[in-house]
Amino acid sequence: MSIYIAFQHLQLMHLTIHRKQLQTLLLSLLIMITQSAAAEDNSITEPLIRLATTTSTENSGLLNHLLPAFHAASGYKVHVIAVGTGKALRMGKDGDVDVVLVHAPEAEASFVDAGYGDHRHIVMYNDFVVVGPANDPANIHTAAHITAAMEKLAAAQSLFISRGDDSGTHKKENQLWKTAGIDPHNSWHREAGQGMGKVLQIATELDAYTLTDRGTWLAYHDKSTLKLLFEGDEALHNPYGIIAVSARRYPDINHTGALALIKWIRSKEAQQLIGDYRIDETRLFTPSADSGRIATLDNRSDNHP
């Protein structure tokens, strides 16, 4: 019986029912409605983990591939907040999330050293690539290494779209310009302040160059006229780490859920799922967790395959 019909029924009866009886019926109806609503919304009791992660893990489709399996195995539902690595770590520092999955080793080290998170656990890696116009006006496809490619971009003053959002990709880009001894703050270098998918869209519309992680590029390349023009330099290695936000600093976070996610994503099952995830027969991420030990921050060799 709908609420509307129930109230209509009571209105018809109100002339013949004693006032106390009417109050009793109204109270009973209210209890019935409350119980029914609670029974229909089972999600309010489902355990939730808040995950702040880089846009590449979402834009690439990886999380949609992984998280249903984690939910089935653990019962936890994961609320994903896909932002740049810098913002993800700031959310961790503020205690707004339970766990972070990002790709900026130095920033992650600082996050843990400052007491905002527990150990950094290695999860997977891919690499960065430079994409740009099909005619490659800066001729970067002939560069012997990434530093030479950045020098060619600056010399040609070819339009370059930067993330400009303090993400892991933006941090890597800044590092590459610094290594090449170039200050890119010129008219040909434009900061979008957007996620990777949006930046690839902007670069496509403007026929410009940009730096992207390979996973997002593979997920978006069929929508773009840009071409992959430079890849393969060791300096473009792109490792991902997962860190539980410190329960000592924030006792009210879901630390148990964070640890459950970390344990699962480093398990044989999850690592296999990461390795099996492909687009056009190309693997987007290479699993690299060592389930036998915790990756400590002092052992920087863990950041390499």
Stockholm file with secondary structure:
# STOCKHOLM 1.0

chainA/1-305         MSIYIAFQHLQLMHLTIHRKQLQTLLLSLLIMITQSAAAEDNSITEPLIRLATTTSTENSGLLNHLLPAFHAASGYKVHVIAVGTGKALRMGKDGDVDVVLVHAPEAEASFVDAGYGDHRHIVMYNDFVVVGPANDPANIHTAAHITAAMEKLAAAQSLFISRGDDSGTHKKENQLWKTAGIDPHNSWHREAGQGMGKVLQIATELDAYTLTDRGTWLAYHDKSTLKLLFEGDEALHNPYGIIAVSARRYPDINHTGALALIKWIRSKEAQQLIGDYRIDETRLFTPSADSGRIATLDNRSDNHP
#=GR chainA/1-305 SS CCHHHHHHHHHHHTTTSCHHHHHHHHHHHHHHHHHHHHHHCGGGGSCEEEEEEEHHHHHTSHHHHHHHHHHHHHCCEEEEEEECHHHHHHHHHTTCCSEEEECCHHHHHHHHHTTSEEEEEEEEEEEEEEEECTTCTTCGGGCSSHHHHHHHHHHHTCCEEECCSSCHHHHHHHHHHHHTTCCCCSTTEEECCCCHHHHHHHHHHHTCBEEEEHHHHHHHGGGCSCEEEECCCGGGEEEEEEEEECTTTCTTSCHHHHHHHHHHHTSHHHHHHHHHCEETTEESCEECCCTTSCCCTTCGGGGCC
#=GC SS_cons         CCHHHHHHHHHHHTTTSCHHHHHHHHHHHHHHHHHHHHHHCGGGGSCEEEEEEEHHHHHTSHHHHHHHHHHHHHCCEEEEEEECHHHHHHHHHTTCCSEEEECCHHHHHHHHHTTSEEEEEEEEEEEEEEEECTTCTTCGGGCSSHHHHHHHHHHHTCCEEECCSSCHHHHHHHHHHHHTTCCCCSTTEEECCCCHHHHHHHHHHHTCBEEEEHHHHHHHGGGCSCEEEECCCGGGEEEEEEEEECTTTCTTSCHHHHHHHHHHHTSHHHHHHHHHCEETTEESCEECCCTTSCCCTTCGGGGCC
//
